[in-house]
Amino acid sequence: MANSCGDTIYFSVGIIFLDWFICQLAQRVKLAIEYELIRQVIKARKEKNITQAELAMKVGTKQSNISRLEY
């Protein structure tokens, strides 16, 4: 018969680890989506042959924001 106190500790540690793992995975997925979006913006800008300044004017921001995004 298993020790219920020991099982509770392992169960708690397992839940904490699982929670941490899910959080890490979610952050990585979020970053992957952001990077892909940035890649698509850069690709579209280059395909349209427009500068960062022109894109900034079209979307209503500063060229420095576009530059920071593409960096």
FENJO-V676128 format. One record per backbone hydrogen bond with DSSP energy under -1.0 kcal/mol. CO is the residue of the C=O (numbers start at 0). NH is the residue of the N-H. If there is no record, write none. Layout:
# FENJO-V676128
{{CO;NH} {CO;NH}}
This chain:
# FENJO-V676128
{{2;6} {3;7} {4;8} {5;9} {6;10} {7;11} {8;12} {9;13} {10;14} {11;15} {12;16} {13;17} {14;18} {15;19} {16;20} {17;21} {18;22} {19;23} {20;24} {21;25} {22;26} {23;27} {24;28} {25;29} {26;30} {27;31} {28;32} {29;33} {30;34} {31;35} {32;36} {33;37} {34;38} {35;39} {36;40} {37;41} {38;42} {39;43} {40;44} {41;45} {42;46} {43;47} {44;49} {50;54} {51;55} {52;56} {53;57} {54;58} {55;59} {55;60} {61;65} {62;66} {63;67} {64;68} {65;69} {66;70}}
